[in-house]
Every structure is written in C-alpha cells, then in structure tokens.
Amino acid sequence: MTAEPHVLVIDDEPQILRALKTILREQRFRVTTASTGEEGLALAAAQPPDVIVLDLSLPGMDGFEVCRQIREWSHVPIIVLSVRDREQDKVLALDRGADDYLTKPFGIEELMARIRVALRHAALTRGPKAARIQSGPVAIDLVSHIVTRDGEEVKLTGTEFRLLAYLAANAGRVLTHHMILSHVWGPEYADHTEYLRVYIRQLRKKLEPDPEEPQILLTEPGTGYRLVAGE
Amino acid sequence: MRYPRTFPSYLLRPVLALLLIALTTAALNLVRHDLNTATVAILYLLPVGLSTSLWGLAPGIVAAVAAFAALNFFFVEPYFTLTVHHTQDVLVLVVFLIVAGVLSQLVSRAQLGQALATANEREATRLYELSAGLAALKDEPSIVRLLAEQALHAFEAEWVEVDIGPDGPGSGMRVRLPEAGTPPAAAPAVVAPVRSSKERLGEIRLWREGGALSEAQSRLLRTFVGQGALALERARLAEAETRAKVSEESDRLKSALLSSVSHELRSPLATIKASATSLSREDVSWDSDARRELLSAIEEETDHLNRLVGNLLDMSRIEAGALKPDRKWNALSEIVDGVVRRVREGPGGHRIEIDVPEELPLVAVDYFQMDQVFSNLLNNCLKYAPPGTTVGIRAHAPDEAWLQVEVTNEGPPVPAEHLERIFDKFYRVTHADRVTGTGLGLSICRGIVEAHGGRIWGENLPAGFAFRFTLPLAWEGQPPRALFEAEAE
C-alpha cells in the first residue's frame, strides 16, 4: 500500500465527481472516478481501492447491485451517498453490505470523517480477525468476553455483551436496527426496536463517560447504530 | 296437457266455436215450440258473439256460418232441409247472417284495440321506468347495468348483454344478465347498436325464444336504445367536465406554486452566486472574517435550498395522494435530536430547549416524515422568534393512547382568524415580501400528521405561540410499545 490511500468514487454527476476529485486530492488521497456501476466494478477489480464512495442512483446497474457484487469478493469499506428522498434505500444498501452512508447534500468534513473511520476500520479488521477492540476508554475482548473501562472490568449481562460484541466486531460500520435485532435476539424480534433502545441505553450507562453525549455507541438517526473504534 | 300441444290452437278454436253452436242448437231444440224463427235467430247471435270475443274473428265467422246453417236446417220450414219457403224466413236468415258477421267484426276489433292499448301502456311504463332510472344515474357502469336489467324484462329475453366502451363494443364494460347460468352459445336473436350523436358507443344483444321482435317491440327497442345512448353521452360529458375542473384547479395551484417557488429558489441562489463570485475574484484579498462570512452564507443558503426542495417533493406527494408513511417503531427523542443537530441556530442566537424524555413509549411513525414535521415547525418558530429568546420542543403522553407534542416560541401571537388557516397551502399571515417562505411547510406538517392518524393545531400562549400535535401510540392493533427496564442477569 502506498502512503496515499486510494479512493474510488462512483457517481454519475460530473459536477460531484469534479468537486470530490479536487477536494480529496487536496487531502492527499489517490482518486479514481467512475460514472457507471459497470465501470466502477471494473475499476475496483483492476486496482483495488482502500475505500469506495458509491452513489445509489446510477444509470444502468444501480448502487445496490454494485454493492452486492463487490461484497462477493471484497471487504473494502463502501460509503453510500443517497438523497434524503430515498430513506428506505439507505437501509437497504446497509443491509446489502455497505458500511456507512451520507445524505446528499453533505458537508465535506462529514465525508472526510466517514472516510477516515472506514479506513481505520479496514486497518483494524485486516489480517487475522481482531480479538480485542479499543474504543476510547473501553476495551472489548471478544475471546475472553471481558470488557474493561479505564482498565477496570465492567459487568455486562449476556444480552448486553452479545449486542456490544456484534457492534464491536463491525466497528465503524453502521448496523441497521433490523440487522442487530435479527443477529442478537433472533429474526422473530426484527421489528422490536424497543429492546434495542433499552439495551443500548444500558450499555451507554455502563460504558460512556457521558451517556447523554455518546462517543462510543453512536445513534444513526432512524437507521441503526455504530460503534466507533480507536484510541 | 299433451293435447293442446299436438293440436294447434288455430284449429282448436273454430272447433270449439262449432261445438258451442251445436250445444246452442241442442238447447234451442228443447224449447223449439215456444219460440218463433226471429227469436231463435236472435238467440243464435249469443254464441256467435261469444265465439268472437273468446277466440277471435275467424272462429266467430265460423260460428256465424254454422249458426246460419243450423238455423236454416233446424228452425226454418221445411225443417231438416236447407230450402226456405217463406219470404219472411228468407229475410230473417239474411238479416241474421249480416248481423252475425258485423257483430263478429265489431267484437274482434274492440278486442284488438284493447290489446293494443294494453301493449302501448306497457311500453309507456317501460320507457318511463327506464328514463326515470337513467335520469338518476351519473356514471357509466350503473347506466349499463340498468339498461341490461330493463331490457331483460321489457323484451322477455332469456339473456341480455349490454356491451359499452369508449371505442365501441368490446372496448369497455360488458354486463350480461341473468348473471347465473352458462352464457348462450348461439348468436343473439337481436343486436341493437347504441349510438350517440357522434360515435358508436356499443350494442345491446338479446337472446329470446320468440326470435326476432315484433314491430311494436322493435319500436320500443329503438326508443330504449336511444334513451340509453343519451344517458351515456350525458355521463361522459359530465365526467369530461369534472376532469376539466380538476385540471383547471391543479393548474391554478401549479401557477401559485411556481410564482412562490421561483422567488424562493432564486433568492438563496442569488446569495450563493454573489458569495462564490466574490470569493473567486483575484483582485480582492478578503480578510479571514469576510471570507468566513461569505462562506457561511453559501452554506446556510444551500441548506435552505435543500429544505425547500424537500418540502416541494413532499407537497407533490401529498397532492398526488402518495404520502404513505413507512411506519416503524421509533423513539421521538431520537428524531428530535437528529433535527436539532441539523437545524442551525438562527442569527438571533435563539436557545433551543428540549424536553422529550427518552422514556416515552415508542411511536409508530415514518422517521423521515416526522423529521420533516419537526424541522418545519422548528424553522417556523425560529423564523418568527425575537432574537435571544427560547424556542421549546416538548413531548409527553397524557394518557395511554396519545402522545402530545408541542413546539413553542416567544414570538408574536397569530390573530385568531388565521389560526386554522395557517395550515392551508400557500397561506401566509405576514406579507410575503417581509418574511421568506413558500407557505408550504405547515401544510406539509398537517398532511403528515394526519396521515399518521394525529391532529395538528396552533395556539396562542400568554407569551408566545405554540404548535401542538398528537400522535396515536397504538398502531395496526398493536399496543403501545413502552420501554421496559432491562432484566438483571
């Protein structure tokens, strides 16, 4: 890997491509662009990028299909761009394997933050599966099931640990309500978001320095949750 | 009852007439010595008249001739011959024959007249029923149905099919009566085209045992079809008129929307353009404050435009009746947090005070639409709030069925006469030049809240103004979802 991370941007709007190319290069990224899904897939296979920024509404093959096909052979982080108008699409894209999403129009600091999170996430999960995830003062050991905060062990219930472990194993990724409920409670609980809220609140009380201003377990409004990894 | 079937009625009736004359002859024969020839002749008129009125003209004539023969044979001297001796008897016989013949004619004509009158009356009744029924109907399907029902009775048909469409038969709806049973395989006995003044609308098909229609029935059918065509034409005209009205109304709305929107879209664009072109001038070196000022103008106006486009999209969805909430169990606190984080505090430096407890029961709402409601209400409150004041968002559950939400400011009251109308499309209390807005935001809020089964209204407070709305806690028969305390393991 060269010093400059490689970003592949797939979007059919020439103006967005032009702006992103300029801005990302300025931020020391190597940028490749594609204006159709097919072209994007070919580029992703030819020069595997470190992160993909993908627009959902593309001519021909749409963003969902691109997402699905890339996930067949690669774990490269995918950040989806969607217009607010297509809220359900966002959830669908996440369910199809996208890591994160951004609503158009977006601020560039927002995009840069998401790209950095995705790259960090990729670095964490590259190679042998990470057994220990650090998030701020909290360390989660997925093998020994021990969670510590500032070095002191935190007692978690079985459900709390399963929930935290699932989020930690996917650190940096947005997990939808549906995904979390099906995975932790079982498919028949997939629409019982009240369970999720109760347990997320419990976890925040036990882990977050300030449960009202969470830094570790972030809410993605209307969509799901994400655990932020890193020191 | 096989007899009448194998023996046709046109043969049976004259035979019955002959039998009646024979009976009369036998009866008269018993009292022949008390009666003279003239009396007998008069008495013979009785069975002749009876035969005509019972069985028609031909049996009547048969009876008259038979009576004449019997009178001559049995009651005129010399008896049991057909010869006549007395001039007087000749006279009686001749007069009898004439009277009997005329009588038969008269009786039969009277009867025909009666039958015709009855038929005419029935026809008039049918047509009256039809036109009265048609006059009450405005839509094509019910007209077609009524035509079929009436035709079935009026023409004693076994099957009736009315086939009407915009491009003639086979292009629209088809009603076949009676509905039960297998449809006829044979070709219809009668096919009557239904035509308006301009085009062919369709046709009526009749299947009946008697085959083709009589002259009177054909006439009835023509009138019938004419009435039906008129009613159908009227229904189509009425429908076209309604469509024209609707499209006129939507044109009016569209032009109101366009004039409102083009102004609203252009002003942020003007700011953006001015700021961007200023920043890209090479001959001016902006100090950092000025740069920041111009850049934040661009950013704010972009957000404004984005909100505007969102509102326009929602409005068009409400207009098209396509605003179907995608309801899921959501926490109101999460929605409000998301909105407040996005809505920048205005230049007046307002404080936003939130009291939406996390412990409130979940509510089944479309996240994105509810986000839109809060964002519109909040922006509206901020817009009219005096600088430095507080804008509040509060929610509570007064009972187990409803959630009540309010968004308040410390701004000026809204005159009572405007309170209801502020939720109307394009309705503006203030003059459009002084405060920006499309007049869409609040009507969208109402559309969304009502689509969720709630109610929204405005209220003046002792010091300020409040938007209030309710949301039902139960959804699709599912009880409210309260947040419970996690179990201790």
Interface residues (C-beta under 8 A of the other chain):
Chain A: R84 D85 E87 Q88 P105 G107 T157 G158 T159 E160 H177 D191 H192 T193 E194 R197 V198 Y199 R201 Q202 T219 P221 G222
Chain B: E299 T302 N306 G310 L313 D326 K328 W329 N330 A331 E334 I335 D337 G338 E358 L362 Y367 F368 D371 R481 A482 L483 F484 E485 A486 E487 A488 E489
